[in-house]
Amino acid sequence: MNDHPVVRPAGVRALVTSLRIPEPFALPAFVSEVGDLIGRPIKTRPYPRRLVEAFRRNGEPLPYGLMLDTEKGVVIFYRADTGPAHRQHVVLHELGHALCRHVTDPIDDQDVDDPEVLGAALRRSRYDNKQERAAELVAYLVQQRVGPLKMPSSGPARRENDAAARFGSLLEG
Ligand SMILES: [Zn+2]
């Protein structure tokens, strides 16, 4: 996996075009597709409750998503306090980091539930603007290929949610 070249924004469009996207779209299937592609299993899960509580207690903003390399694969954390469209966007953004090989310092698999280890990883996970734009472009282009997420209630609320997702993950992911 480490011989994957780092993908620059110019290469992102070609990369997304080459992706196999499940039809009808299902995020879990797409996550495992990306895992196959990068040669590492990818798991998605909400942040552990104790981590969320620790950040809230400290008044620290909790990023919408986090991609972490572990010894065995990649774990993508997301905040549980968002709607399905926003969450999907956040996961796609983090998959963008994985696809672009924005590698993080790996943590031990047994530590993925440890709020202190995760908190430290969160505080040091700072991508540069180019990396953030590349990840965001992946999310945007995949979303464009997939179309809007079908939700029970559509309309203005959904558009607002999507806009918030783009804005939020650009700033905080
Ligand atoms: Zn990001």
py3Dmol code that shows the C-alpha trace and the ligand (Angstrom):
import py3Dmol

protein = """\
ATOM      1  CA  MET A   1       0.000   0.000   0.000  1.00  0.00           C
ATOM      2  CA  ASN A   2       2.796   2.433   0.727  1.00  0.00           C
ATOM      3  CA  ASP A   3       3.920   2.338  -2.869  1.00  0.00           C
ATOM      4  CA  HIS A   4       0.670   4.058  -3.842  1.00  0.00           C
ATOM      5  CA  PRO A   5       1.593   7.421  -5.250  1.00  0.00           C
ATOM      6  CA  VAL A   6       0.009  10.369  -3.483  1.00  0.00           C
ATOM      7  CA  VAL A   7      -2.816  11.606  -5.692  1.00  0.00           C
ATOM      8  CA  ARG A   8      -2.824  15.322  -6.430  1.00  0.00           C
ATOM      9  CA  PRO A   9      -6.003  17.283  -7.138  1.00  0.00           C
ATOM     10  CA  ALA A  10      -5.340  17.122 -10.878  1.00  0.00           C
ATOM     11  CA  GLY A  11      -5.479  13.338 -10.705  1.00  0.00           C
ATOM     12  CA  VAL A  12      -8.620  13.176  -8.601  1.00  0.00           C
ATOM     13  CA  ARG A  13     -11.096  13.433 -11.482  1.00  0.00           C
ATOM     14  CA  ALA A  14      -9.512  10.531 -13.344  1.00  0.00           C
ATOM     15  CA  LEU A  15      -9.410   8.540 -10.135  1.00  0.00           C
ATOM     16  CA  VAL A  16     -13.116   9.034  -9.413  1.00  0.00           C
ATOM     17  CA  THR A  17     -14.024   8.261 -13.027  1.00  0.00           C
ATOM     18  CA  SER A  18     -12.195   4.946 -12.702  1.00  0.00           C
ATOM     19  CA  LEU A  19     -14.065   3.954  -9.519  1.00  0.00           C
ATOM     20  CA  ARG A  20     -16.677   1.247  -9.660  1.00  0.00           C
ATOM     21  CA  ILE A  21     -19.726   2.718  -7.993  1.00  0.00           C
ATOM     22  CA  PRO A  22     -22.432   0.268  -6.887  1.00  0.00           C
ATOM     23  CA  GLU A  23     -25.834   0.710  -8.482  1.00  0.00           C
ATOM     24  CA  PRO A  24     -28.108   1.357  -6.752  1.00  0.00           C
ATOM     25  CA  PHE A  25     -25.653   3.172  -4.569  1.00  0.00           C
ATOM     26  CA  ALA A  26     -25.020   1.743  -1.115  1.00  0.00           C
ATOM     27  CA  LEU A  27     -22.372   3.321   1.049  1.00  0.00           C
ATOM     28  CA  PRO A  28     -21.176   0.098   2.756  1.00  0.00           C
ATOM     29  CA  ALA A  29     -20.625  -1.565  -0.631  1.00  0.00           C
ATOM     30  CA  PHE A  30     -18.735   1.473  -1.863  1.00  0.00           C
ATOM     31  CA  VAL A  31     -16.610   1.529   1.299  1.00  0.00           C
ATOM     32  CA  SER A  32     -15.532  -2.055   0.715  1.00  0.00           C
ATOM     33  CA  GLU A  33     -14.904  -1.293  -2.969  1.00  0.00           C
ATOM     34  CA  VAL A  34     -12.499   1.478  -1.954  1.00  0.00           C
ATOM     35  CA  GLY A  35     -10.919  -0.876   0.580  1.00  0.00           C
ATOM     36  CA  ASP A  36     -10.247  -3.415  -2.180  1.00  0.00           C
ATOM     37  CA  LEU A  37      -8.774  -0.678  -4.318  1.00  0.00           C
ATOM     38  CA  ILE A  38      -6.304   0.555  -1.711  1.00  0.00           C
ATOM     39  CA  GLY A  39      -5.629  -2.982  -0.519  1.00  0.00           C
ATOM     40  CA  ARG A  40      -6.709  -2.308   3.068  1.00  0.00           C
ATOM     41  CA  PRO A  41     -10.012  -3.163   4.743  1.00  0.00           C
ATOM     42  CA  ILE A  42     -11.988  -0.067   5.740  1.00  0.00           C
ATOM     43  CA  LYS A  43     -14.376   0.102   8.667  1.00  0.00           C
ATOM     44  CA  THR A  44     -16.735   2.953   9.429  1.00  0.00           C
ATOM     45  CA  ARG A  45     -18.083   3.654  12.872  1.00  0.00           C
ATOM     46  CA  PRO A  46     -19.354   6.497  15.027  1.00  0.00           C
ATOM     47  CA  TYR A  47     -16.907   8.102  17.425  1.00  0.00           C
ATOM     48  CA  PRO A  48     -16.945   6.340  20.799  1.00  0.00           C
ATOM     49  CA  ARG A  49     -19.363   8.032  23.158  1.00  0.00           C
ATOM     50  CA  ARG A  50     -16.624   8.695  25.732  1.00  0.00           C
ATOM     51  CA  LEU A  51     -14.624  10.625  23.148  1.00  0.00           C
ATOM     52  CA  VAL A  52     -17.647  12.729  22.184  1.00  0.00           C
ATOM     53  CA  GLU A  53     -18.281  13.473  25.858  1.00  0.00           C
ATOM     54  CA  ALA A  54     -14.644  14.404  26.516  1.00  0.00           C
ATOM     55  CA  PHE A  55     -14.610  16.848  23.595  1.00  0.00           C
ATOM     56  CA  ARG A  56     -17.925  18.336  24.728  1.00  0.00           C
ATOM     57  CA  ARG A  57     -16.645  18.737  28.286  1.00  0.00           C
ATOM     58  CA  ASN A  58     -13.542  20.547  27.035  1.00  0.00           C
ATOM     59  CA  GLY A  59     -15.553  22.692  24.656  1.00  0.00           C
ATOM     60  CA  GLU A  60     -13.416  21.373  21.789  1.00  0.00           C
ATOM     61  CA  PRO A  61     -14.999  21.158  18.339  1.00  0.00           C
ATOM     62  CA  LEU A  62     -15.257  17.553  17.196  1.00  0.00           C
ATOM     63  CA  PRO A  63     -14.473  17.164  13.485  1.00  0.00           C
ATOM     64  CA  TYR A  64     -17.279  15.577  11.478  1.00  0.00           C
ATOM     65  CA  GLY A  65     -15.028  12.743  10.395  1.00  0.00           C
ATOM     66  CA  LEU A  66     -11.625  11.190  10.917  1.00  0.00           C
ATOM     67  CA  MET A  67      -9.677   8.624   8.897  1.00  0.00           C
ATOM     68  CA  LEU A  68      -7.141   6.620  10.847  1.00  0.00           C
ATOM     69  CA  ASP A  69      -4.705   3.979   9.726  1.00  0.00           C
ATOM     70  CA  THR A  70      -4.407   1.021  12.044  1.00  0.00           C
ATOM     71  CA  GLU A  71      -2.142  -1.993  11.758  1.00  0.00           C
ATOM     72  CA  LYS A  72      -4.888  -4.013  10.069  1.00  0.00           C
ATOM     73  CA  GLY A  73      -6.634  -1.449   7.953  1.00  0.00           C
ATOM     74  CA  VAL A  74      -8.373   1.890   7.925  1.00  0.00           C
ATOM     75  CA  VAL A  75     -11.042   3.138  10.305  1.00  0.00           C
ATOM     76  CA  ILE A  76     -13.303   6.048   9.454  1.00  0.00           C
ATOM     77  CA  PHE A  77     -15.036   7.704  12.383  1.00  0.00           C
ATOM     78  CA  TYR A  78     -18.029   9.951  11.988  1.00  0.00           C
ATOM     79  CA  ARG A  79     -20.236  11.998  14.253  1.00  0.00           C
ATOM     80  CA  ALA A  80     -23.555  10.343  15.002  1.00  0.00           C
ATOM     81  CA  ASP A  81     -25.365  13.655  15.468  1.00  0.00           C
ATOM     82  CA  THR A  82     -25.877  14.364  11.760  1.00  0.00           C
ATOM     83  CA  GLY A  83     -28.434  13.331   9.147  1.00  0.00           C
ATOM     84  CA  PRO A  84     -27.886  10.552   6.582  1.00  0.00           C
ATOM     85  CA  ALA A  85     -26.947  12.904   3.712  1.00  0.00           C
ATOM     86  CA  HIS A  86     -24.391  14.744   5.793  1.00  0.00           C
ATOM     87  CA  ARG A  87     -22.953  11.524   7.176  1.00  0.00           C
ATOM     88  CA  GLN A  88     -22.609  10.044   3.712  1.00  0.00           C
ATOM     89  CA  HIS A  89     -20.771  13.151   2.568  1.00  0.00           C
ATOM     90  CA  VAL A  90     -18.460  12.989   5.568  1.00  0.00           C
ATOM     91  CA  VAL A  91     -17.630   9.329   4.913  1.00  0.00           C
ATOM     92  CA  LEU A  92     -17.046  10.048   1.208  1.00  0.00           C
ATOM     93  CA  HIS A  93     -14.691  12.879   2.191  1.00  0.00           C
ATOM     94  CA  GLU A  94     -12.709  10.574   4.478  1.00  0.00           C
ATOM     95  CA  LEU A  95     -12.666   7.910   1.742  1.00  0.00           C
ATOM     96  CA  GLY A  96     -11.171  10.655  -0.400  1.00  0.00           C
ATOM     97  CA  HIS A  97      -8.293  10.962   2.057  1.00  0.00           C
ATOM     98  CA  ALA A  98      -7.868   7.173   1.933  1.00  0.00           C
ATOM     99  CA  LEU A  99      -7.980   7.066  -1.876  1.00  0.00           C
ATOM    100  CA  CYS A 100      -5.484   9.899  -2.122  1.00  0.00           C
ATOM    101  CA  ARG A 101      -3.229   8.057   0.329  1.00  0.00           C
ATOM    102  CA  HIS A 102      -3.182  10.803   2.913  1.00  0.00           C
ATOM    103  CA  VAL A 103      -1.582   8.393   5.331  1.00  0.00           C
ATOM    104  CA  THR A 104      -1.864   8.974   9.077  1.00  0.00           C
ATOM    105  CA  ASP A 105       0.394   7.681  11.837  1.00  0.00           C
ATOM    106  CA  PRO A 106      -1.012   4.199  12.464  1.00  0.00           C
ATOM    107  CA  ILE A 107      -2.524   3.389  15.830  1.00  0.00           C
ATOM    108  CA  ASP A 108      -2.852  -0.061  17.411  1.00  0.00           C
ATOM    109  CA  ASP A 109      -6.112  -1.819  16.579  1.00  0.00           C
ATOM    110  CA  GLN A 110      -6.876  -2.278  20.247  1.00  0.00           C
ATOM    111  CA  ASP A 111      -6.795   1.503  20.713  1.00  0.00           C
ATOM    112  CA  VAL A 112      -9.643   2.391  18.351  1.00  0.00           C
ATOM    113  CA  ASP A 113     -12.017   2.594  21.325  1.00  0.00           C
ATOM    114  CA  ASP A 114      -9.600   4.506  23.523  1.00  0.00           C
ATOM    115  CA  PRO A 115     -10.760   8.127  23.834  1.00  0.00           C
ATOM    116  CA  GLU A 116      -7.294   9.348  24.804  1.00  0.00           C
ATOM    117  CA  VAL A 117      -5.513   7.760  21.854  1.00  0.00           C
ATOM    118  CA  LEU A 118      -8.258   8.880  19.487  1.00  0.00           C
ATOM    119  CA  GLY A 119      -8.325  12.365  20.944  1.00  0.00           C
ATOM    120  CA  ALA A 120      -4.569  12.685  20.445  1.00  0.00           C
ATOM    121  CA  ALA A 121      -4.873  11.393  16.876  1.00  0.00           C
ATOM    122  CA  LEU A 122      -7.648  13.900  16.213  1.00  0.00           C
ATOM    123  CA  ARG A 123      -5.640  16.796  17.542  1.00  0.00           C
ATOM    124  CA  ARG A 124      -2.626  15.977  15.399  1.00  0.00           C
ATOM    125  CA  SER A 125      -4.512  15.010  12.240  1.00  0.00           C
ATOM    126  CA  ARG A 126      -4.093  18.177  10.260  1.00  0.00           C
ATOM    127  CA  TYR A 127      -4.123  17.917   6.511  1.00  0.00           C
ATOM    128  CA  ASP A 128      -2.924  20.774   4.383  1.00  0.00           C
ATOM    129  CA  ASN A 129      -5.301  22.701   2.137  1.00  0.00           C
ATOM    130  CA  LYS A 130      -4.326  20.775  -0.978  1.00  0.00           C
ATOM    131  CA  GLN A 131      -5.131  17.487   0.733  1.00  0.00           C
ATOM    132  CA  GLU A 132      -8.443  18.832   2.026  1.00  0.00           C
ATOM    133  CA  ARG A 133      -9.392  20.069  -1.434  1.00  0.00           C
ATOM    134  CA  ALA A 134      -8.504  16.698  -2.971  1.00  0.00           C
ATOM    135  CA  ALA A 135     -10.597  14.777  -0.416  1.00  0.00           C
ATOM    136  CA  GLU A 136     -13.478  17.192  -0.837  1.00  0.00           C
ATOM    137  CA  LEU A 137     -13.284  16.878  -4.612  1.00  0.00           C
ATOM    138  CA  VAL A 138     -13.512  13.085  -4.333  1.00  0.00           C
ATOM    139  CA  ALA A 139     -16.629  13.422  -2.157  1.00  0.00           C
ATOM    140  CA  TYR A 140     -18.159  15.960  -4.515  1.00  0.00           C
ATOM    141  CA  LEU A 141     -17.470  13.957  -7.685  1.00  0.00           C
ATOM    142  CA  VAL A 142     -18.679  10.671  -6.216  1.00  0.00           C
ATOM    143  CA  GLN A 143     -21.799  12.451  -4.978  1.00  0.00           C
ATOM    144  CA  GLN A 144     -22.281  13.838  -8.463  1.00  0.00           C
ATOM    145  CA  ARG A 145     -22.101  10.355  -9.989  1.00  0.00           C
ATOM    146  CA  VAL A 146     -24.413   8.922  -7.354  1.00  0.00           C
ATOM    147  CA  GLY A 147     -27.046  11.665  -7.368  1.00  0.00           C
ATOM    148  CA  PRO A 148     -28.874  12.986  -4.331  1.00  0.00           C
ATOM    149  CA  LEU A 149     -29.427  10.637  -1.448  1.00  0.00           C
ATOM    150  CA  LYS A 150     -33.044   9.481  -1.424  1.00  0.00           C
ATOM    151  CA  MET A 151     -34.593  10.507   1.831  1.00  0.00           C
ATOM    152  CA  PRO A 152     -38.098  10.255   3.235  1.00  0.00           C
ATOM    153  CA  SER A 153     -38.396  14.040   3.398  1.00  0.00           C
ATOM    154  CA  SER A 154     -36.738  15.982   0.631  1.00  0.00           C
ATOM    155  CA  GLY A 155     -36.676  19.624  -0.278  1.00  0.00           C
ATOM    156  CA  PRO A 156     -35.044  22.673   1.283  1.00  0.00           C
ATOM    157  CA  ALA A 157     -33.981  20.882   4.455  1.00  0.00           C
ATOM    158  CA  ARG A 158     -31.950  18.397   2.450  1.00  0.00           C
ATOM    159  CA  ARG A 159     -30.261  21.065   0.354  1.00  0.00           C
ATOM    160  CA  GLU A 160     -29.370  22.950   3.485  1.00  0.00           C
ATOM    161  CA  ASN A 161     -27.985  19.777   4.993  1.00  0.00           C
ATOM    162  CA  ASP A 162     -25.821  19.092   1.944  1.00  0.00           C
ATOM    163  CA  ALA A 163     -24.478  22.615   1.937  1.00  0.00           C
ATOM    164  CA  ALA A 164     -23.656  22.293   5.605  1.00  0.00           C
ATOM    165  CA  ALA A 165     -21.928  19.013   4.910  1.00  0.00           C
ATOM    166  CA  ARG A 166     -19.726  20.487   2.210  1.00  0.00           C
ATOM    167  CA  PHE A 167     -18.877  23.481   4.303  1.00  0.00           C
ATOM    168  CA  GLY A 168     -18.363  21.502   7.476  1.00  0.00           C
ATOM    169  CA  SER A 169     -16.125  18.809   6.101  1.00  0.00           C
ATOM    170  CA  LEU A 170     -14.065  21.347   4.216  1.00  0.00           C
ATOM    171  CA  LEU A 171     -13.334  23.155   7.422  1.00  0.00           C
ATOM    172  CA  GLU A 172     -13.239  20.360   9.928  1.00  0.00           C
ATOM    173  CA  GLY A 173     -12.597  17.034   8.234  1.00  0.00           C
TER     174      GLY A 173
END
"""
ligand_1 = """\
1
ZN
Zn -10.501 16.181 5.419
"""
view = py3Dmol.view(width=600, height=400)
view.addModel(protein, "pdb")
view.setStyle({"model": 0}, {"cartoon": {"style": "trace"}})
view.addModel(ligand_1, "xyz")
view.setStyle({"model": 1}, {"stick": {}})
view.zoomTo()
view.show()
